[in-house]
Amino acid sequence: MLLLHTTHILQPLNVGCFQPLKWYHSSCLDWAARSGSKDINKADFMATLEQIQR
């Protein structure tokens, strides 16, 4: 839980740190859908992350 009126302080983290991760996650889901996978978990994401970065 965040303290009141602190989200504006943390907002740069969303753009600087988490935006690339969101992009890779989206790419991983796209790759999984194209390969016929119906479910993806954290282990699958980490395994496919190396393939996506190429």
CYANA upper distance limits for C-alpha pairs under 8 A (distance plus 0.5 A):
  2 LEU  CA      6 THR  CA      7.48
  2 LEU  CA      7 THR  CA      7.99
  6 THR  CA     10 LEU  CA      7.32
  7 THR  CA     11 GLN  CA      6.58
  8 HIS  CA     12 PRO  CA      8.49
 10 LEU  CA     14 ASN  CA      7.79
 11 GLN  CA     15 VAL  CA      7.57
 12 PRO  CA     16 GLY  CA      6.43
 12 PRO  CA     17 CYS  CA      8.46
 13 LEU  CA     17 CYS  CA      5.61
 13 LEU  CA     18 PHE  CA      6.97
 14 ASN  CA     18 PHE  CA      5.47
 14 ASN  CA     19 GLN  CA      6.57
 15 VAL  CA     19 GLN  CA      5.63
 16 GLY  CA     20 PRO  CA      8.33
 17 CYS  CA     21 LEU  CA      7.98
 18 PHE  CA     22 LYS  CA      6.65
 19 GLN  CA     23 TRP  CA      6.78
 20 PRO  CA     24 TYR  CA      6.75
 21 LEU  CA     25 HIS  CA      6.54
 22 LYS  CA     26 SER  CA      6.63
 23 TRP  CA     27 SER  CA      6.70
 24 TYR  CA     28 CYS  CA      6.53
 24 TYR  CA     49 LEU  CA      7.50
 24 TYR  CA     52 ILE  CA      7.66
 25 HIS  CA     29 LEU  CA      6.72
 25 HIS  CA     45 PHE  CA      7.67
 26 SER  CA     30 ASP  CA      6.68
 27 SER  CA     31 TRP  CA      6.57
 27 SER  CA     52 ILE  CA      7.50
 28 CYS  CA     32 ALA  CA      6.57
 28 CYS  CA     45 PHE  CA      6.93
 28 CYS  CA     48 THR  CA      7.09
 28 CYS  CA     49 LEU  CA      7.46
 28 CYS  CA     52 ILE  CA      7.42
 29 LEU  CA     33 ALA  CA      6.60
 29 LEU  CA     40 ILE  CA      8.00
 30 ASP  CA     34 ARG  CA      6.74
 31 TRP  CA     35 SER  CA      6.68
 32 ALA  CA     36 GLY  CA      6.75
 32 ALA  CA     37 SER  CA      5.56
 32 ALA  CA     38 LYS  CA      7.79
 32 ALA  CA     40 ILE  CA      7.86
 33 ALA  CA     37 SER  CA      6.10
 33 ALA  CA     38 LYS  CA      7.21
 40 ILE  CA     44 ASP  CA      6.23
 40 ILE  CA     45 PHE  CA      7.28
 41 ASN  CA     45 PHE  CA      6.73
 42 LYS  CA     46 MET  CA      6.71
 43 ALA  CA     47 ALA  CA      6.65
 44 ASP  CA     48 THR  CA      6.65
 45 PHE  CA     49 LEU  CA      6.44
 46 MET  CA     50 GLU  CA      7.99
 47 ALA  CA     51 GLN  CA      8.39
 48 THR  CA     52 ILE  CA      6.81
 49 LEU  CA     53 GLN  CA      6.85
 50 GLU  CA     54 ARG  CA      7.47
